[in-house]
Amino acid sequence: MSGQVDREMKYPYTLTAKLRQFPYKYHFNNLWMFRYYLYAVGVSTPLFLYFHRLANSPANVAKYEEFKRKEAAEHAAHAEHLK
């Protein structure tokens, strides 16, 4: 006897078992929100990756560090002025 035995679980105890038994096809075909959510994730992921790369580029990180250094110097000067 080769192959896998197809049997139903009495109760899906683990998260993996629950994910495996979830009726994905039914939800995709009958619920517009489920379908549009998947489309939105697919469209927005490249956009978020693009913004992430721009925000964490070496030039932008250096610019941000310079801004924070100037801000700290101004804060220190203001603190000295208040003494």
Residue frames relative to the residue before (quaternion, step in Angstrom):
aa qw qx qy qz dx dy dz
M 1.0000 0.0000 0.0000 0.0000 0.00 0.00 0.00
S 0.0010 0.8025 -0.5961 0.0241 3.58 -0.52 1.13
G 0.6291 0.5277 -0.4047 0.4026 3.51 -1.21 0.45
Q 0.5801 -0.5958 0.4449 0.3324 3.47 -1.35 0.08
V 0.3959 -0.6916 0.5500 0.2498 3.54 -1.03 0.76
D 0.2504 -0.7744 0.5651 0.1347 3.58 -0.76 1.05
R 0.2035 0.7668 -0.5841 0.1715 3.55 -0.42 1.19
E 0.4408 -0.6998 0.5056 0.2457 3.50 -1.10 0.70
M 0.4414 -0.6783 0.5155 0.2818 3.54 -1.03 0.78
K 0.5167 -0.6281 0.4757 0.3350 3.57 -1.09 0.65
Y 0.7745 -0.0974 0.0857 0.6192 3.56 0.99 -0.83
P 0.3601 -0.7412 0.5152 0.2357 3.62 -0.74 0.96
Y 0.1941 -0.8385 0.5036 0.0744 3.54 -0.09 1.30
T 0.7598 0.3634 -0.2121 0.4956 3.58 0.94 -0.74
L 0.6349 -0.5285 0.4024 0.3946 3.55 -1.25 0.40
T 0.6261 0.5396 -0.3333 0.4537 3.57 1.01 -0.77
A 0.6558 0.5012 -0.3100 0.4718 3.58 0.96 -0.81
K 0.6474 0.5092 -0.3183 0.4693 3.58 1.01 -0.77
L 0.6557 0.5013 -0.3137 0.4695 3.59 0.96 -0.80
R 0.6547 0.5180 -0.3133 0.4526 3.55 1.02 -0.76
Q 0.7302 0.4284 -0.2431 0.4735 3.60 0.98 -0.74
F 0.4702 0.6859 -0.4483 0.3278 3.61 1.21 -0.18
P 0.4015 -0.7390 0.4856 0.2383 3.63 -0.83 0.90
Y 0.1226 -0.8411 0.5246 0.0474 3.60 0.40 1.21
K 0.6652 0.5160 -0.3142 0.4388 3.59 0.85 -0.93
Y 0.6402 0.5213 -0.3247 0.4614 3.58 0.95 -0.82
H 0.6864 0.4814 -0.2883 0.4626 3.58 0.84 -0.94
F 0.6491 0.5162 -0.3234 0.4556 3.58 0.96 -0.79
N 0.7219 0.4511 -0.2504 0.4612 3.59 0.93 -0.87
N 0.8017 0.3448 -0.1505 0.4644 3.62 0.99 -0.73
L 0.7453 0.3446 -0.2220 0.5258 3.62 1.14 -0.29
W 0.3813 -0.7537 0.4902 0.2150 3.57 -0.50 1.21
M 0.6391 0.5498 -0.3383 0.4181 3.58 1.00 -0.77
F 0.6301 0.5291 -0.3218 0.4684 3.59 0.99 -0.80
R 0.6743 0.4943 -0.2845 0.4691 3.57 0.91 -0.97
Y 0.6956 0.4718 -0.2832 0.4618 3.61 0.83 -0.93
Y 0.5891 0.5598 -0.3642 0.4549 3.58 1.12 -0.59
L 0.6631 0.4921 -0.3056 0.4741 3.58 0.91 -0.86
Y 0.6393 0.5115 -0.3244 0.4737 3.59 1.00 -0.79
A 0.6636 0.5189 -0.3030 0.4457 3.59 0.92 -0.91
V 0.6336 0.5150 -0.3287 0.4746 3.58 1.00 -0.78
G 0.6678 0.5125 -0.2976 0.4503 3.57 0.95 -0.88
V 0.6955 0.4601 -0.2745 0.4787 3.60 1.00 -0.79
S 0.7407 0.4491 -0.2466 0.4347 3.59 0.87 -0.90
T 0.5481 0.6387 -0.4046 0.3576 3.64 1.08 -0.50
P 0.6793 0.4573 -0.3241 0.4737 3.67 0.79 -0.78
L 0.6218 0.5446 -0.3371 0.4507 3.57 1.08 -0.72
F 0.6746 0.4802 -0.2913 0.4791 3.59 0.92 -0.88
L 0.6258 0.5251 -0.3385 0.4669 3.60 1.03 -0.69
Y 0.6281 0.5325 -0.3270 0.4637 3.58 1.03 -0.79
F 0.6804 0.4756 -0.2898 0.4763 3.61 0.87 -0.93
H 0.6238 0.5428 -0.3347 0.4518 3.58 1.04 -0.76
R 0.6644 0.4936 -0.3043 0.4715 3.59 0.95 -0.86
L 0.6418 0.5139 -0.3261 0.4664 3.60 1.01 -0.75
A 0.6910 0.4903 -0.2839 0.4489 3.59 0.86 -0.94
N 0.7714 0.3454 -0.1841 0.5017 3.60 1.03 -0.70
S 0.3389 0.7302 -0.5233 0.2796 3.57 1.15 0.47
P 0.6258 -0.5668 0.3688 0.3886 3.62 -1.07 0.61
A 0.6392 0.5224 -0.3378 0.4521 3.62 0.99 -0.75
N 0.6835 0.4766 -0.2940 0.4682 3.58 0.90 -0.85
V 0.6230 0.5268 -0.3430 0.4655 3.61 1.02 -0.71
A 0.6530 0.5014 -0.3147 0.4723 3.61 0.96 -0.83
K 0.6386 0.5240 -0.3208 0.4634 3.58 1.00 -0.82
Y 0.6618 0.5038 -0.2996 0.4674 3.58 0.97 -0.85
E 0.6483 0.5088 -0.3207 0.4669 3.60 0.96 -0.81
E 0.6340 0.5159 -0.3265 0.4746 3.60 1.02 -0.75
F 0.6374 0.5247 -0.3175 0.4664 3.58 0.99 -0.84
K 0.6820 0.4780 -0.2878 0.4728 3.59 0.90 -0.90
R 0.6173 0.5334 -0.3486 0.4614 3.62 1.08 -0.66
K 0.6588 0.4948 -0.3035 0.4786 3.60 0.95 -0.87
E 0.6456 0.5224 -0.3182 0.4573 3.57 0.96 -0.83
A 0.6531 0.4998 -0.3113 0.4762 3.60 0.99 -0.81
A 0.6398 0.5170 -0.3270 0.4652 3.61 1.02 -0.76
E 0.6477 0.5026 -0.3171 0.4768 3.60 0.99 -0.80
H 0.6432 0.5198 -0.3207 0.4617 3.56 1.00 -0.81
A 0.6531 0.5025 -0.3116 0.4731 3.59 0.97 -0.82
A 0.6490 0.5078 -0.3190 0.4681 3.60 0.99 -0.81
H 0.6536 0.5005 -0.3146 0.4726 3.57 0.99 -0.78
A 0.6363 0.5221 -0.3277 0.4639 3.61 1.01 -0.76
E 0.6407 0.5128 -0.3190 0.4742 3.60 1.04 -0.77
H 0.6426 0.5386 -0.3140 0.4455 3.56 1.04 -0.79
L 0.6801 0.5005 -0.2896 0.4507 3.58 1.06 -0.69
K 0.5711 0.6183 -0.3827 0.3809 3.62 1.18 -0.38
